[in-house]
Amino acid sequence: MADLQVHLEGDGVWKDLLSKQEGQIIHVTSGMEVAALSGGMTSGRPSVAFRLDLPDGRVVVSEVSMRLFLIAADMFRARYGREM
């Protein structure tokens, strides 16, 4: 089962990052892609995959169910829709 935590107020939410050493955090601002996978879940349901190209050439791929992704999008829209 894919897991997704949603933080509607994300400023300062990852306090553990403050204790990380230089080089332990890679802040990616480009080379990001998102893709819908029509049968990405083992159930055959759709999923959403995120790709992050790291500066050292490695690639991170993270996947979540389409259902959870859309729930998160609805939550963000409800919180920030008027401010966009």
C-alpha positions as a printed Julia matrix, in Angstrom:
84×3 Matrix{Float64}:
  0.0    0.0     0.0
  1.38   3.37   -1.01
  1.73   5.91    1.79
  1.37   9.66    1.48
  1.53  12.26    4.23
 -0.07  15.6     3.37
  1.02  18.78    5.14
 -1.26  21.7     4.3
  0.94  24.09    6.27
  4.39  22.96    5.15
  6.58  25.82    6.37
  8.94  24.33    8.95
  7.24  20.93    8.88
 10.45  18.91    8.47
 12.36  20.08   11.53
 14.64  17.05   11.28
 16.29  18.68    8.26
 17.86  21.26   10.58
 20.09  18.55   12.1
 21.28  17.18    8.76
 24.88  17.69    7.74
 25.95  19.44    4.54
 25.46  17.07    1.63
 22.71  15.05    3.31
 19.97  17.2     1.76
 19.64  17.49   -1.99
 17.22  20.3    -2.91
 16.1   19.59   -6.46
 14.61  22.56   -8.33
 14.81  21.19  -11.86
 14.75  17.78  -13.49
 11.43  16.91  -11.88
  8.75  14.98  -13.74
  5.38  13.53  -12.86
  3.56  10.81  -14.81
  0.23   9.01  -14.59
  0.54   5.22  -14.85
 -2.76   3.72  -15.96
 -2.14   0.37  -14.26
  0.61   1.3   -11.86
 -0.8   -0.31   -8.71
 -0.71  -4.07   -8.12
 -4.52  -3.88   -8.07
 -4.43  -2.56  -11.64
 -5.63   0.87  -10.57
 -3.8    4.02  -11.72
 -0.89   5.58   -9.87
  1.22   8.7   -10.1
  5.01   8.48  -10.34
  7.45  11.28   -9.54
 10.95  11.36  -11.01
 13.73  13.5    -9.57
 17.05  13.69  -11.41
 19.76  14.27   -8.81
 22.82  16.41   -9.59
 25.13  13.38   -9.3
 23.25  11.49  -12.02
 21.2    9.25   -9.74
 17.43   9.19  -10.19
 14.74   8.98   -7.52
 11.35   7.53   -8.51
  8.49   7.67   -6.01
  5.01   6.37   -6.65
  1.64   6.87   -4.97
 -1.87   5.77   -5.89
 -3.83   8.13   -8.09
 -6.53   8.1    -5.4
 -4.16   9.43   -2.72
 -2.63  11.94   -5.13
 -6.06  13.36   -6.01
 -7.11  13.48   -2.35
 -3.96  15.52   -1.63
 -4.68  17.79   -4.61
 -8.24  18.35   -3.36
 -6.9   19.21    0.1
 -4.43  21.73   -1.35
 -7.15  23.23   -3.56
 -9.5   23.58   -0.59
 -6.76  25.32    1.43
 -5.06  27.42   -1.26
 -7.42  27.52   -4.25
 -8.44  31.11   -3.72
 -4.82  32.25   -3.3
 -3.5   30.78   -6.55
